């Protein structure tokens, strides 16, 4: 879990972690959660009793993780890489802060295999994205997309054993969830390089999830995780959820024991 900056992001992450363990059941002993955050003390009253540890993110670390282009979503790639580096024998399930579980996660965790990865869901082809982005009211919304399409048409990218020529007919997947087997960790340096090349060449804010969408199918079969996880990435959904999550910030909720906290979640 990656949660830093605005307090709303911390509340979302708190609920995401609680929802994971509320649905996980007896298998919680096999899982450890790592929260990368600039405010570890924020979470303690709500996640106490759960196998959660915190990795402090400083301003200097965040700046370095964003890279020379100062790309904000590059931080996700860096923390996933860091977890694999620290836990090379484990699989990794990364969830954005604006997610929560709606079903037991154990089948999702058991489904991680060397040849199977999970993302949140398949969205649309890059060719279809031209039409989708044209609907936005603000000008130049589709300019980065056209740059991206020209970029993948003009060159190849190294992923796996050989150079890959990507196509406009390939699919964008939402990266609100990333389920990665430990053997996939070897692809991460190439995914980071792909992300950097895509963002530098197009400026498309979704370059991070594009990199996963293009690279993971080279070595694995991509499956959706929508039956396990709700991802409320849209702004109206976030406003609705933020209002509901205010219930966490109460003396009543903080005073509950762990079992009661999970039951209320």
C-alpha positions as CSV (number, residue, x, y, z in Angstrom):
1,X,0.0,0.0,0.0
2,X,1.3,3.5,-0.9
3,X,-0.3,6.4,0.9
4,X,1.2,9.8,1.4
5,X,0.3,13.5,1.1
6,X,-3.2,14.6,1.7
7,X,-5.1,13.1,4.7
8,X,-7.9,11.9,2.5
9,X,-5.4,9.5,0.9
10,X,-4.5,8.2,4.3
11,X,-8.1,7.5,5.3
12,X,-8.6,5.7,2.0
13,X,-5.6,3.5,2.6
14,X,-6.7,2.8,6.2
15,X,-10.0,1.5,5.0
16,X,-8.3,-0.5,2.2
17,X,-6.1,-2.4,4.6
18,X,-9.0,-3.0,7.1
19,X,-11.2,-4.3,4.3
20,X,-8.4,-6.7,3.2
21,X,-8.1,-8.3,6.6
22,X,-11.9,-8.1,7.2
23,X,-12.3,-10.5,4.2
24,X,-9.2,-12.5,4.6
25,X,-10.2,-14.7,7.5
26,X,-8.0,-17.4,8.9
27,X,-5.2,-16.9,6.4
28,X,-4.1,-13.6,7.8
29,X,-1.0,-15.2,9.4
30,X,0.4,-15.9,5.9
31,X,0.3,-12.2,4.8
32,X,2.2,-9.1,5.9
33,X,1.1,-5.7,4.8
34,X,3.7,-2.9,4.1
35,X,2.4,0.6,4.0
36,X,4.8,3.1,2.4
37,X,3.8,6.5,3.9
38,X,5.1,9.8,5.1
39,X,3.0,9.5,8.2
40,X,3.2,6.0,9.9
41,X,1.7,7.2,13.2
42,X,-1.5,8.1,11.4
43,X,-2.4,4.5,10.9
44,X,-1.6,3.0,14.3
45,X,-4.9,3.6,16.1
46,X,-6.9,1.9,13.3
47,X,-4.6,-0.9,12.2
48,X,-3.3,-2.0,15.6
49,X,-3.3,-5.7,16.0
50,X,-2.8,-6.4,12.3
51,X,0.4,-7.7,10.7
52,X,1.2,-4.3,9.2
53,X,4.6,-2.5,9.1
54,X,5.4,0.9,7.8
55,X,8.1,2.1,5.5
56,X,8.8,5.8,5.9
57,X,8.8,7.9,2.8
58,X,10.7,11.2,3.1
59,X,10.4,14.1,0.7
60,X,13.9,13.3,-0.7
61,X,13.0,9.7,-1.3
62,X,9.8,10.6,-3.1
63,X,11.6,13.1,-5.3
64,X,14.2,10.4,-6.2
65,X,11.4,7.9,-6.9
66,X,9.7,10.2,-9.3
67,X,12.8,10.3,-11.5
68,X,14.2,13.0,-13.7
69,X,10.8,13.6,-15.3
70,X,9.2,14.0,-11.8
71,X,6.5,11.6,-12.8
72,X,4.2,11.0,-9.7
73,X,3.0,7.5,-10.6
74,X,6.6,6.3,-11.0
75,X,6.6,6.0,-7.2
76,X,4.4,2.9,-7.4
77,X,6.9,1.1,-9.6
78,X,9.6,2.0,-7.1
79,X,7.8,0.7,-4.0
80,X,6.8,-2.6,-5.8
81,X,10.5,-3.0,-6.8
82,X,11.6,-2.3,-3.2
83,X,9.2,-4.9,-1.7
84,X,10.5,-7.6,-4.1
85,X,14.0,-6.7,-3.3
86,X,13.4,-7.0,0.5
87,X,11.2,-10.1,0.1
88,X,12.6,-12.1,-2.9
89,X,10.8,-15.3,-1.9
90,X,7.3,-13.7,-1.6
91,X,4.6,-12.7,-4.0
92,X,3.3,-9.2,-4.0
93,X,-0.2,-7.8,-4.1
94,X,-0.3,-4.0,-4.5
95,X,-3.5,-2.1,-4.2
96,X,-4.0,1.6,-4.7
97,X,-5.3,3.5,-1.7
98,X,-8.7,4.1,-3.4
99,X,-9.7,0.5,-3.3
100,X,-11.5,-1.9,-0.9
101,X,-12.1,-5.6,-0.8
102,X,-15.6,-7.0,-1.5
103,X,-14.8,-10.7,-1.3
104,X,-12.2,-13.0,0.4
105,X,-8.7,-12.3,-1.0
106,X,-7.4,-15.8,-0.5
107,X,-8.3,-17.1,-4.0
108,X,-6.7,-14.1,-5.5
109,X,-3.5,-14.7,-3.5
110,X,-3.5,-18.4,-4.4
111,X,-4.0,-17.5,-8.1
112,X,-0.6,-15.8,-8.4
113,X,1.6,-18.0,-10.5
114,X,4.7,-17.5,-12.6
115,X,2.5,-17.4,-15.7
116,X,-0.4,-15.5,-14.2
117,X,-0.6,-11.8,-13.1
118,X,-3.6,-9.7,-11.9
119,X,-4.5,-6.1,-12.6
120,X,-7.8,-4.5,-11.7
121,X,-9.6,-4.8,-15.0
122,X,-9.1,-4.5,-18.8
123,X,-10.4,-1.2,-20.0
124,X,-10.0,-0.4,-23.7
125,X,-7.6,-0.7,-26.6
126,X,-5.2,2.2,-27.2
127,X,-6.9,2.8,-30.6
128,X,-10.3,3.1,-28.9
129,X,-8.7,5.5,-26.4
130,X,-8.6,8.1,-29.2
131,X,-12.4,8.2,-29.3
132,X,-12.8,8.0,-25.5
133,X,-10.4,10.8,-24.8
134,X,-12.0,13.0,-27.5
135,X,-15.1,13.2,-25.2
136,X,-13.3,15.2,-22.6
137,X,-14.3,18.9,-22.5
138,X,-10.8,20.2,-21.8
139,X,-8.6,20.9,-24.8
140,X,-5.6,18.7,-25.7
141,X,-6.7,15.8,-23.6
142,X,-5.8,13.4,-26.4
143,X,-2.4,15.0,-27.4
144,X,-0.3,12.7,-25.1
145,X,-2.3,9.7,-26.5
146,X,-1.4,10.6,-30.1
147,X,2.3,11.0,-29.1
148,X,2.1,7.6,-27.4
149,X,0.6,5.9,-30.5
150,X,3.3,7.5,-32.7
151,X,6.0,6.4,-30.3
152,X,5.0,2.7,-30.1
153,X,4.7,2.7,-33.9
154,X,8.1,4.1,-34.4
155,X,10.3,1.9,-32.2
156,X,10.6,-1.3,-30.2
157,X,11.0,-1.8,-26.4
158,X,13.0,-4.4,-24.6
159,X,10.8,-6.6,-22.4
160,X,11.7,-10.2,-21.6
161,X,14.0,-12.1,-24.0
162,X,13.6,-9.8,-27.0
163,X,12.5,-6.4,-28.3
164,X,8.8,-5.9,-28.5
165,X,6.8,-4.0,-31.0
166,X,3.6,-2.9,-29.3
167,X,0.4,-2.2,-31.2
168,X,-2.6,0.2,-30.9
169,X,-4.9,-2.8,-30.8
170,X,-3.5,-3.9,-27.4
171,X,-5.4,-3.2,-24.2
172,X,-5.0,-0.7,-21.4
173,X,-5.5,-2.4,-18.0
174,X,-6.2,-0.5,-14.8
175,X,-3.4,-0.8,-12.3
176,X,-5.4,-0.1,-9.2
177,X,-4.5,-3.7,-8.4
178,X,-1.3,-5.5,-9.2
179,X,-0.9,-9.2,-8.3
180,X,2.6,-10.3,-9.1
181,X,4.3,-13.7,-8.6
182,X,7.9,-13.5,-7.3
183,X,9.3,-14.7,-10.7
184,X,7.8,-11.6,-12.3
185,X,10.1,-9.4,-10.2
186,X,12.8,-9.8,-12.9
187,X,10.7,-7.9,-15.3
188,X,10.4,-4.8,-13.1
189,X,13.6,-3.0,-14.3
190,X,12.3,-3.3,-17.9
191,X,8.9,-2.2,-16.9
192,X,10.4,0.9,-15.2
193,X,12.5,1.6,-18.3
194,X,9.4,1.2,-20.5
195,X,7.5,3.6,-18.2
196,X,10.2,6.1,-18.4
197,X,10.4,6.0,-22.2
198,X,6.6,6.2,-22.6
199,X,6.3,9.2,-20.2
200,X,9.3,11.0,-21.6
201,X,8.0,10.5,-25.2
202,X,4.3,11.2,-24.6
203,X,3.7,12.9,-21.3
204,X,0.7,10.6,-20.8
205,X,-0.2,10.6,-17.1
206,X,-1.2,6.9,-17.3
207,X,2.2,5.8,-18.5
208,X,2.8,3.6,-15.4
209,X,-0.3,1.5,-15.9
210,X,0.4,1.4,-19.7
211,X,3.9,-0.1,-18.9
212,X,2.3,-2.8,-16.8
213,X,-0.4,-3.4,-19.4
214,X,2.1,-3.9,-22.2
215,X,4.9,-5.7,-20.4
216,X,3.1,-8.2,-18.2
217,X,1.3,-10.1,-21.1
218,X,4.8,-10.7,-22.6
219,X,5.6,-13.2,-19.9
220,X,2.2,-13.9,-18.1
221,X,-1.5,-14.1,-18.7
222,X,-3.3,-11.1,-17.3
223,X,-6.5,-11.6,-15.2
224,X,-8.9,-9.1,-13.7
225,X,-9.5,-8.8,-9.9
226,X,-12.8,-7.0,-10.0
227,X,-14.6,-9.9,-8.2
228,X,-12.3,-9.2,-5.2
229,X,-11.7,-5.5,-5.2
230,X,-13.6,-2.3,-5.8
231,X,-11.5,0.6,-7.2
232,X,-13.2,3.9,-6.9
233,X,-10.8,6.0,-9.0
234,X,-13.4,8.5,-10.4
235,X,-13.6,11.9,-8.7
236,X,-17.4,11.6,-7.9
237,X,-16.8,8.2,-6.4
238,X,-13.9,9.5,-4.3
239,X,-16.0,12.3,-3.0
240,X,-18.8,9.9,-2.0
241,X,-16.3,7.5,-0.3
242,X,-14.5,10.3,1.5
243,X,-17.8,11.3,3.1
244,X,-18.4,7.7,4.2
245,X,-14.9,7.2,5.5
246,X,-15.3,10.0,8.0
247,X,-16.9,7.3,10.2
248,X,-13.4,6.0,10.8
249,X,-12.4,9.2,12.5
250,X,-14.4,8.7,15.6
251,X,-13.7,7.8,19.2
252,X,-16.2,5.0,18.8
253,X,-14.3,3.3,16.0
254,X,-10.8,3.8,17.7
255,X,-12.1,2.3,20.9
256,X,-13.2,-1.0,19.3
257,X,-11.2,-4.2,19.6
258,X,-9.7,-5.6,16.4
259,X,-12.5,-8.1,15.8
260,X,-15.1,-5.4,16.1
261,X,-13.2,-3.0,13.9
262,X,-13.0,-5.6,11.2
263,X,-16.7,-6.5,11.6
264,X,-17.7,-2.8,11.2
265,X,-15.5,-2.5,8.2
